[in-house]
Amino acid sequence: MDRFDIVIVGAGTAGMPCAIEAAETGAKVLVVEAEKQTGGTLHVSLGQLSGAGSRLQSERGITDTSAAHLADIERINRGTGRREILDLTLPRQGETIDWLMENGFDMDSSCPTILHLHEAYREARTYWGVEGGLSVYKVLKPLFEKAMTLPNAELRLETRATGLRLSDGAVTGLVLAGPDGDYEVATDRVVLATGGYGSNAALFARLTGGRDLYTAAMPGSDGSGIEIAEQAGAALRGQDLFLPTYAGVPEKPGSNRVIWRQMPSLTPQVRQPWELHLTANGARFVREDDPSVDNREHGLVEQPDMSFWCVFDDDILREAPPVLPGWTEDELSAAWDKRPDFVTAPDIATLAERTTMSPDTLAATITAYNAACDGTAEDPMGRIHLPRSIGPSGLRAIRMRGMVLKTPAGIDVDETLTVIRPDGTQIVGLHAVGEAIGGSTLSGRGFISGMSVTPALTLGRWLGQRLGTLAMEANAE
Ligand SMILES: Cc1cc2nc3c(=O)[nH]c(=O)nc-3n(C[C@H](O)[C@H](O)[C@H](O)COP(=O)(O)OP(=O)(O)OC[C@H]3O[C@@H](n4cnc5c(N)ncnc54)[C@H](O)[C@@H]3O)c2cc1C
């Protein structure tokens, strides 16, 4: 049986930098990746990053610290992230930005900046590459491929980890399923860098309060690493910290897959709303122009099915900037013709019937909003942007869904990123990093700009260096 100092499971956002650093220490490293390609979620991620104290910030005269970054995160998520893990990653995240730049990262010229897609930081510390996640991948790929040419390193693609071997509570090996069948490797250090579970509806329901899944996650985000850890006795955390992203429209009726290009434009700082957002009953549940996306996401998570109807009319469709700017003309006309979640109606009663909203509630909601538009009353939700009234004829509604970019629950780890059991004891030799430790570990109950990709890179590198060094020390004894 082959023996390795470290086996890294998953060659994605966290696994690749982990492997680069571990291989450079001289430790004998195996990387296994279930897919045919490396890169994981970087193929679809927007790749927004955050970090305080980068060289780019100082070149722009921005004074920022990891303490200020932490304070901003804890303001946004009301302190629901894990302080010990934030303390591990935040002081290193500025260096991660510098490291990407040193290795040819194609930074968007507007960065660092304050981003409003998620709840905004108070300081300009969000960055992204011109190609989003792919810009990050383009830096990692050559470094990773070079590391895998070292005599002490090996990559096995299309190889899935399926279970752990343990003895006396410590890792002794890993069970793998490769192109030629199942086999085992011996190792006393395994890193689960397997990502989240945003493509596994059953696991999502189990770990996230029985909710339906609407998702933009990569198919490889199947949660198998979390299940492997669970079977080995690991504790899980973050099951109660889900917040949906506001909001998506599935690519096809009946599908739960959302394509990022097709996301509706619902950020008031980018496009002020002309529409109403209504519950299944026809009532409003948010101030549509609330500058706080966190407020809107908390409103949405309270809806039983995390969906809402985006209601407008033909005049708004003609006059307003598009609410679905990423959809082609053909996609839109096919949707209005055929999809049950794209509804047209000649009047309010018919719209209520076709969307199954309560006719009385819908009529009352539209009447109250229109009075605010006409200036005869205050908007009941306190909305300020009141461009024009809606209806009474030529009505339209699109059903939008609270959706998943990253999953909240994951494998519980201590501040050395060693996996722990429910009683707090370590599973010796088992480590986890990236979204596998739960998106809520760093973001809490919220979506904090750059706080998935940057910690995956930062802690991936930190863990790879640490485990590689420990392995080399053990080998020298
Ligand atoms: C559309 C979208 C936009 C996003 N935008 C942002 C953003 O702008 N900023 C941000 O911070 N976050 C963003 N996120 C979240 C962020 O991209 C992810 O949380 C992060 O990339 C996950 O990194 P990871 O290394 O944990 O997992 P991944 O990058 O998904 O890598 C996991 C790898 O493990 C492999 N794998 C899984 N199970 C096994 C197994 N059993 N055996 C072998 N291999 C396995 C997978 O195939 C995959 O290659 C976004 C997510 C999505 C979906």
The ligand as a Tripos MOL2 file, in Angstrom:
@<TRIPOS>MOLECULE
LIG
   53    58     1     0     0
SMALL
NO_CHARGES

@<TRIPOS>ATOM
      1 C1        -21.6770   31.4020   -7.9350 C.3       1 LIG1
      2 C2        -20.8180   31.5490   -6.7020 C.ar      1 LIG1
      3 C3        -20.2210   32.7730   -6.4270 C.ar      1 LIG1
      4 C4        -19.4220   32.8960   -5.2890 C.ar      1 LIG1
      5 N1        -18.8040   34.0850   -5.0840 N.ar      1 LIG1
      6 C5        -17.9730   34.2200   -4.0150 C.ar      1 LIG1
      7 C6        -17.2160   35.3980   -3.8470 C.ar      1 LIG1
      8 O1        -17.2580   36.3100   -4.6660 O.2       1 LIG1
      9 N2        -16.3950   35.4850   -2.7600 N.ar      1 LIG1
     10 C7        -16.3040   34.4830   -1.8290 C.ar      1 LIG1
     11 O2        -15.5560   34.6240   -0.8520 O.2       1 LIG1
     12 N3        -17.0100   33.3410   -1.9830 N.ar      1 LIG1
     13 C8        -17.8090   33.1790   -3.0620 C.ar      1 LIG1
     14 N4        -18.4640   32.0000   -3.2540 N.ar      1 LIG1
     15 C9        -18.1620   30.8820   -2.3310 C.3       1 LIG1
     16 C10       -16.7390   30.3760   -2.5780 C.3       1 LIG1
     17 O3        -16.4230   30.4070   -3.9630 O.3       1 LIG1
     18 C11       -16.5590   28.9500   -2.0440 C.3       1 LIG1
     19 O4        -16.9680   28.9050   -0.6920 O.3       1 LIG1
     20 C12       -15.1030   28.4940   -2.1030 C.3       1 LIG1
     21 O5        -14.5820   28.6550   -3.4160 O.3       1 LIG1
     22 C13       -15.0170   27.0240   -1.6910 C.3       1 LIG1
     23 O6        -13.6700   26.6280   -1.7100 O.3       1 LIG1
     24 P1        -13.3070   25.1420   -1.2070 P.3       1 LIG1
     25 O7        -11.8690   24.9390   -1.4730 O.co2     1 LIG1
     26 O8        -13.7910   24.9360    0.1530 O.co2     1 LIG1
     27 O9        -14.1590   24.2000   -2.1410 O.3       1 LIG1
     28 P2        -14.0640   23.9900   -3.7130 P.3       1 LIG1
     29 O10       -13.3340   25.1000   -4.3800 O.co2     1 LIG1
     30 O11       -15.4380   23.7000   -4.1460 O.co2     1 LIG1
     31 O12       -13.1420   22.6900   -3.8530 O.3       1 LIG1
     32 C14       -13.5580   21.4470   -3.3560 C.3       1 LIG1
     33 C15       -12.9850   20.3690   -4.2750 C.3       1 LIG1
     34 O13       -13.1100   19.1230   -3.6160 O.3       1 LIG1
     35 C16       -13.5350   18.1500   -4.5700 C.3       1 LIG1
     36 N5        -14.1770   17.0720   -3.8040 N.ar      1 LIG1
     37 C17       -15.3250   17.1210   -3.1020 C.ar      1 LIG1
     38 N6        -15.5500   15.9430   -2.4890 N.ar      1 LIG1
     39 C18       -14.5140   15.1370   -2.7990 C.ar      1 LIG1
     40 C19       -14.1650   13.7970   -2.4540 C.ar      1 LIG1
     41 N7        -14.9370   13.0480   -1.6440 N.pl3     1 LIG1
     42 N8        -13.0130   13.2590   -2.9540 N.ar      1 LIG1
     43 C20       -12.2090   13.9980   -3.7720 C.ar      1 LIG1
     44 N9        -12.4950   15.2670   -4.1390 N.ar      1 LIG1
     45 C21       -13.6290   15.8390   -3.6400 C.ar      1 LIG1
     46 C22       -14.4750   18.9190   -5.4730 C.3       1 LIG1
     47 O14       -14.6320   18.2740   -6.7160 O.3       1 LIG1
     48 C23       -13.7570   20.2660   -5.5790 C.3       1 LIG1
     49 O15       -12.8530   20.2930   -6.6620 O.3       1 LIG1
     50 C24       -19.2580   31.8260   -4.3800 C.ar      1 LIG1
     51 C25       -19.8540   30.6000   -4.6680 C.ar      1 LIG1
     52 C26       -20.6300   30.4560   -5.8080 C.ar      1 LIG1
     53 C27       -21.2430   29.1280   -6.0940 C.3       1 LIG1
@<TRIPOS>BOND
     1     1     2 1
     2     2     3 ar
     3     2    52 ar
     4     3     4 ar
     5     4     5 ar
     6     4    50 ar
     7     5     6 ar
     8     6     7 ar
     9     6    13 1
    10     7     8 2
    11     7     9 ar
    12     9    10 ar
    13    10    11 2
    14    10    12 ar
    15    12    13 ar
    16    13    14 ar
    17    14    15 1
    18    14    50 ar
    19    15    16 1
    20    16    17 1
    21    16    18 1
    22    18    19 1
    23    18    20 1
    24    20    21 1
    25    20    22 1
    26    22    23 1
    27    23    24 1
    28    24    25 2
    29    24    26 1
    30    24    27 1
    31    27    28 1
    32    28    29 2
    33    28    30 1
    34    28    31 1
    35    31    32 1
    36    32    33 1
    37    33    34 1
    38    33    48 1
    39    34    35 1
    40    35    36 1
    41    35    46 1
    42    36    37 ar
    43    36    45 ar
    44    37    38 ar
    45    38    39 ar
    46    39    40 ar
    47    39    45 ar
    48    40    41 1
    49    40    42 ar
    50    42    43 ar
    51    43    44 ar
    52    44    45 ar
    53    46    47 1
    54    46    48 1
    55    48    49 1
    56    50    51 ar
    57    51    52 ar
    58    52    53 1
@<TRIPOS>SUBSTRUCTURE
     1 LIG1         1 GROUP 0 **** ****
